[in-house]
Amino acid sequence: METLIAHPKNEEQATALKAVMKVLRIEFETEESPYNPEFVKDILQAREDIKNGKGVKIVAEDLWK
């Protein structure tokens, strides 16, 4: 049998998926992210800021100058 891996975008989607699997009597496992949610939020915000032109990019070779 094949294994399916779902990536819900929010808690509502995760809850709905779990409910459907329970009704269909499909066994499933949950796994928490090993990352601190605040850290993930900060990283995603930083990426968004860079997309919007906020921030400064530094070339790795220039770090030691």
TIMI-2910 file (N, C-alpha, C, CB; in pm, 1 decimal, decimal comma, always signed):
<rs>
+----------+----------+----------+----------+----------+----------+----------+----------+----------+----------+----------+----------+------+
!      n_x !      n_y !      n_z !     ca_x !     ca_y !     ca_z !      c_x !      c_y !      c_z !     cb_x !     cb_y !     cb_z ! resn !
+----------+----------+----------+----------+----------+----------+----------+----------+----------+----------+----------+----------+------+
!    +84,5 !   -118,0 !     +0,0 !     +0,0 !     +0,0 !     +0,0 !    +88,7 !   +123,9 !     +0,0 !    -96,0 !     +0,1 !   +122,0 !  Met !
!    +42,5 !   +231,4 !    -55,2 !   +121,6 !   +353,2 !    -61,1 !    +99,3 !   +441,0 !    +62,9 !    +87,6 !   +431,4 !   -187,7 !  Glu !
!   +194,7 !   +527,4 !    +89,6 !   +185,7 !   +622,2 !   +199,8 !   +157,3 !   +759,7 !   +142,3 !   +316,0 !   +622,9 !   +285,2 !  Thr !
!    +63,8 !   +829,9 !   +201,7 !    +29,6 !   +965,4 !   +159,6 !    +78,4 !  +1063,0 !   +265,1 !   -123,4 !   +980,5 !   +136,7 !  Leu !
!   +136,0 !  +1171,5 !   +220,2 !   +182,1 !  +1275,2 !   +312,5 !   +109,0 !  +1403,4 !   +276,1 !   +339,0 !  +1294,3 !   +306,0 !  Ile !
!    +34,6 !  +1458,2 !   +370,8 !    -42,5 !  +1580,9 !   +348,4 !    +29,1 !  +1697,5 !   +417,0 !   -189,3 !  +1566,2 !   +402,0 !  Ala !
!    +11,5 !  +1816,5 !   +360,9 !    +72,5 !  +1936,3 !   +417,8 !    -35,8 !  +2042,4 !   +437,6 !   +187,0 !  +1990,0 !   +326,2 !  His !
!   -115,5 !  +2029,6 !   +543,6 !   -218,7 !  +2131,0 !   +567,2 !   -155,5 !  +2267,2 !   +593,9 !   -308,5 !  +2090,3 !   +685,2 !  Pro !
!   -220,9 !  +2371,2 !   +546,7 !   -167,5 !  +2506,9 !   +559,7 !   -203,3 !  +2572,3 !   +692,7 !   -218,1 !  +2592,7 !   +446,5 !  Lys !
!   -305,1 !  +2518,2 !   +761,7 !   -345,8 !  +2576,8 !   +888,9 !   -412,8 !  +2470,4 !   +975,7 !   -441,3 !  +2696,6 !   +866,0 !  Asn !
!   -446,9 !  +2508,1 !  +1096,1 !   -505,5 !  +2414,5 !  +1192,0 !   -642,3 !  +2364,0 !  +1146,0 !   -518,2 !  +2480,6 !  +1328,7 !  Glu !
!   -718,6 !  +2448,9 !  +1078,4 !   -850,7 !  +2409,7 !  +1028,5 !   -838,2 !  +2294,2 !   +928,7 !   -921,6 !  +2530,4 !   +962,4 !  Glu !
!   -744,0 !  +2303,5 !   +836,9 !   -722,6 !  +2197,0 !   +738,9 !   -675,5 !  +2068,9 !   +807,3 !   -620,4 !  +2241,2 !   +632,9 !  Gln !
!   -586,4 !  +2081,4 !   +904,4 !   -535,7 !  +1964,3 !   +975,5 !   -648,8 !  +1893,5 !  +1049,1 !   -424,8 !  +2004,7 !  +1074,2 !  Ala !
!   -734,6 !  +1969,9 !  +1114,0 !   -847,3 !  +1912,1 !  +1187,2 !   -942,4 !  +1841,6 !  +1092,2 !   -921,9 !  +2020,3 !  +1266,0 !  Thr !
!   -970,1 !  +1902,4 !   +976,9 !  -1060,1 !  +1842,2 !   +878,3 !  -1002,4 !  +1711,4 !   +824,6 !  -1085,9 !  +1940,1 !   +762,5 !  Ala !
!   -872,9 !  +1710,1 !   +794,0 !   -809,5 !  +1587,4 !   +744,7 !   -817,1 !  +1475,5 !   +848,0 !   -663,3 !  +1614,1 !   +707,5 !  Leu !
!   -789,9 !  +1508,9 !   +972,7 !   -796,6 !  +1408,6 !  +1079,4 !   -938,2 !  +1353,1 !  +1092,5 !   -750,6 !  +1469,1 !  +1213,5 !  Lys !
!  -1037,8 !  +1440,0 !  +1082,9 !  -1177,2 !  +1396,9 !  +1095,4 !  -1214,8 !  +1300,5 !   +982,9 !  -1271,3 !  +1518,6 !  +1094,5 !  Ala !
!  -1174,9 !  +1334,2 !   +860,5 !  -1206,0 !  +1247,2 !   +746,0 !  -1139,2 !  +1111,5 !   +762,1 !  -1161,2 !  +1312,8 !   +613,9 !  Val !
!  -1013,9 !  +1111,4 !   +803,4 !   -942,3 !   +984,6 !   +819,5 !  -1002,5 !   +899,3 !   +930,7 !   -795,0 !  +1010,8 !   +848,5 !  Met !
!  -1048,0 !   +963,4 !  +1036,9 !  -1112,4 !   +888,0 !  +1145,1 !  -1241,5 !   +824,5 !  +1096,9 !  -1140,4 !   +979,0 !  +1265,5 !  Lys !
!  -1322,1 !   +899,4 !  +1021,0 !  -1449,2 !   +847,4 !   +969,1 !  -1424,2 !   +728,8 !   +875,8 !  -1527,3 !   +958,6 !   +894,7 !  Val !
!  -1319,9 !   +737,0 !   +794,7 !  -1287,3 !   +629,8 !   +700,5 !  -1204,7 !   +518,2 !   +764,5 !  -1212,2 !   +686,7 !   +582,2 !  Leu !
!  -1178,1 !   +531,5 !   +893,4 !  -1099,2 !   +434,3 !   +970,3 !   -961,3 !   +412,7 !   +908,9 !  -1173,5 !   +300,6 !   +978,9 !  Arg !
!   -899,5 !   +522,7 !   +869,2 !   -763,6 !   +520,6 !   +816,6 !   -669,6 !   +555,2 !   +931,6 !   -746,4 !   +620,6 !   +695,9 !  Ile !
!   -573,8 !   +466,8 !   +954,1 !   -476,3 !   +494,2 !  +1059,5 !   -383,4 !   +605,7 !  +1013,6 !   -395,3 !   +366,3 !  +1095,7 !  Glu !
!   -348,8 !   +694,2 !  +1105,3 !   -257,9 !   +802,6 !  +1071,4 !   -172,8 !   +839,5 !  +1191,3 !   -335,2 !   +924,4 !  +1021,5 !  Phe !
!    -61,5 !   +903,4 !  +1162,1 !    +29,5 !   +950,6 !  +1265,4 !    +44,6 !  +1101,0 !  +1249,1 !   +168,1 !   +878,3 !  +1257,3 !  Glu !
!    +67,8 !  +1169,4 !  +1357,3 !    +95,9 !  +1312,1 !  +1350,4 !   +238,2 !  +1334,7 !  +1400,0 !     -7,2 !  +1394,8 !  +1434,3 !  Thr !
!   +299,3 !  +1437,3 !  +1347,0 !   +436,1 !  +1469,2 !  +1385,0 !   +447,9 !  +1620,3 !  +1399,3 !   +538,2 !  +1414,5 !  +1280,7 !  Glu !
!   +493,5 !  +1663,6 !  +1513,1 !   +510,9 !  +1806,2 !  +1536,7 !   +638,0 !  +1853,8 !  +1468,0 !   +515,7 !  +1836,9 !  +1688,0 !  Glu !
!   +637,5 !  +1977,8 !  +1427,2 !   +756,1 !  +2036,3 !  +1366,8 !   +865,1 !  +2049,2 !  +1472,7 !   +723,9 !  +2174,2 !  +1303,5 !  Ser !
!   +989,5 !  +2018,3 !  +1436,7 !  +1097,2 !  +2031,5 !  +1534,9 !  +1137,3 !  +2177,1 !  +1558,5 !  +1218,2 !  +1952,2 !  +1489,5 !  Pro !
!  +1076,3 !  +2269,7 !  +1483,9 !  +1114,2 !  +2410,1 !  +1493,4 !  +1018,7 !  +2488,0 !  +1583,0 !  +1118,3 !  +2472,9 !  +1354,9 !  Tyr !
!  +1072,8 !  +2584,1 !  +1654,1 !   +994,3 !  +2673,8 !  +1738,1 !   +902,0 !  +2756,0 !  +1646,5 !  +1087,7 !  +2767,3 !  +1824,6 !  Asn !
!   +770,1 !  +2758,0 !  +1671,6 !   +677,4 !  +2831,4 !  +1584,7 !   +711,7 !  +2979,9 !  +1571,1 !   +536,8 !  +2817,7 !  +1637,6 !  Pro !
!   +762,2 !  +3041,2 !  +1676,2 !   +800,2 !  +3182,3 !  +1669,0 !   +917,3 !  +3202,9 !  +1573,9 !   +835,8 !  +3235,1 !  +1808,1 !  Glu !
!  +1012,7 !  +3110,6 !  +1577,0 !  +1127,8 !  +3117,2 !  +1487,8 !  +1082,9 !  +3104,8 !  +1342,1 !  +1229,6 !  +3006,5 !  +1522,4 !  Phe !
!   +994,9 !  +3009,4 !  +1315,4 !   +942,7 !  +2989,6 !  +1179,9 !   +869,8 !  +3115,3 !  +1133,2 !   +847,8 !  +2867,1 !  +1174,8 !  Val !
!   +789,9 !  +3173,5 !  +1221,5 !   +717,0 !  +3296,3 !  +1188,2 !   +813,9 !  +3408,7 !  +1152,0 !   +627,4 !  +3339,5 !  +1305,9 !  Lys !
!   +921,2 !  +3423,1 !  +1230,6 !  +1021,3 !  +3526,9 !  +1204,0 !  +1090,6 !  +3505,5 !  +1069,4 !  +1125,5 !  +3529,6 !  +1316,2 !  Asp !
!  +1125,1 !  +3381,9 !  +1038,0 !  +1191,8 !  +3351,1 !   +911,0 !  +1099,2 !  +3380,7 !   +793,7 !  +1236,8 !  +3203,6 !   +907,4 !  Ile !
!   +973,2 !  +3339,0 !   +804,2 !   +878,0 !  +3365,1 !   +696,2 !   +855,1 !  +3514,8 !   +677,8 !   +745,0 !  +3294,8 !   +724,3 !  Leu !
!   +851,3 !  +3589,4 !   +787,7 !   +834,7 !  +3734,3 !   +779,2 !   +956,6 !  +3798,2 !   +712,8 !   +812,3 !  +3794,5 !   +919,4 !  Gln !
!  +1074,6 !  +3749,8 !   +746,8 !  +1197,2 !  +3802,7 !   +686,6 !  +1199,8 !  +3778,1 !   +536,3 !  +1320,5 !  +3739,5 !   +752,0 !  Ala !
!  +1157,8 !  +3660,5 !   +494,4 !  +1152,7 !  +3630,2 !   +350,6 !  +1053,9 !  +3722,9 !   +279,5 !  +1113,0 !  +3482,0 !   +327,6 !  Arg !
!   +940,7 !  +3746,6 !   +343,4 !   +839,9 !  +3836,6 !   +285,6 !   +894,3 !  +3978,7 !   +276,6 !   +710,1 !  +3834,4 !   +369,6 !  Glu !
!   +965,4 !  +4021,5 !   +379,6 !  +1025,4 !  +4155,0 !   +379,2 !  +1124,1 !  +4169,5 !   +262,9 !  +1096,6 !  +4182,5 !   +513,6 !  Asp !
!  +1206,9 !  +4068,7 !   +240,5 !  +1303,4 !  +4073,2 !   +129,7 !  +1229,9 !  +4082,9 !     -3,6 !  +1395,2 !  +3948,1 !   +131,4 !  Ile !
!  +1121,7 !  +4006,8 !    -20,2 !  +1042,9 !  +4013,4 !   -144,1 !   +988,4 !  +4153,8 !   -167,0 !   +927,1 !  +3912,4 !   -139,6 !  Lys !
!   +952,7 !  +4221,4 !    -58,8 !   +893,8 !  +4355,1 !    -67,8 !   +997,9 !  +4466,4 !    -70,4 !   +800,2 !  +4377,3 !    +47,9 !  Asn !
!  +1125,7 !  +4430,2 !    -85,9 !  +1230,1 !  +4530,1 !    -98,3 !  +1283,0 !  +4583,9 !    +33,4 !  +1180,4 !  +4641,6 !   -178,5 !  Gly !
!  +1240,3 !  +4527,0 !   +144,2 !  +1291,4 !  +4569,3 !   +274,9 !  +1412,1 !  +4483,3 !   +309,4 !  +1181,3 !  +4558,2 !   +385,7 !  Lys !
!  +1512,6 !  +4543,2 !   +367,6 !  +1630,6 !  +4467,9 !   +407,5 !  +1744,5 !  +4486,6 !   +309,8 !  +1597,6 !  +4321,4 !   +420,3 !  Gly !
!  +1856,3 !  +4426,7 !   +343,6 !  +1977,5 !  +4439,5 !   +262,6 !  +2035,3 !  +4300,2 !   +241,3 !  +2082,6 !  +4534,4 !   +330,8 !  Val !
!  +2071,9 !  +4268,7 !   +116,8 !  +2138,3 !  +4142,0 !    +87,8 !  +2287,6 !  +4166,4 !    +85,6 !  +2089,5 !  +4081,3 !    -47,2 !  Lys !
!  +2362,6 !  +4078,2 !   +148,1 !  +2507,3 !  +4089,1 !   +151,0 !  +2563,7 !  +3961,8 !    +88,2 !  +2560,8 !  +4110,3 !   +297,4 !  Ile !
!  +2653,6 !  +3978,7 !     -8,4 !  +2720,6 !  +3866,1 !    -72,5 !  +2815,8 !  +3804,0 !    +28,7 !  +2796,7 !  +3910,9 !   -202,0 !  Val !
!  +2819,4 !  +3670,9 !    +35,3 !  +2900,5 !  +3601,4 !   +134,7 !  +3047,0 !  +3643,9 !   +131,5 !  +2890,7 !  +3452,7 !   +113,5 !  Ala !
!  +3100,6 !  +3666,3 !    +11,4 !  +3240,8 !  +3705,9 !     +0,1 !  +3265,9 !  +3843,1 !    +64,9 !  +3282,8 !  +3708,8 !   -147,6 !  Glu !
!  +3164,0 !  +3926,1 !    +71,8 !  +3179,1 !  +4060,0 !   +128,4 !  +3169,2 !  +4063,1 !   +280,9 !  +3075,0 !  +4151,1 !    +70,0 !  Asp !
!  +3134,8 !  +3952,1 !   +342,2 !  +3120,7 !  +3948,3 !   +487,6 !  +3251,0 !  +3976,0 !   +559,1 !  +3067,5 !  +3814,9 !   +530,8 !  Leu !
!  +3363,1 !  +3940,0 !   +502,4 !  +3491,3 !  +3949,6 !   +568,5 !  +3567,9 !  +4075,3 !   +530,3 !  +3573,4 !  +3829,1 !   +537,2 !  Trp !
!  +3505,5 !  +4164,8 !   +456,2 !  +3572,5 !  +4288,5 !   +415,9 !  +3557,1 !  +4396,3 !   +521,3 !  +3517,6 !  +4338,0 !   +282,9 !  Lys !
+----------+----------+----------+----------+----------+----------+----------+----------+----------+----------+----------+----------+------+
</rs>
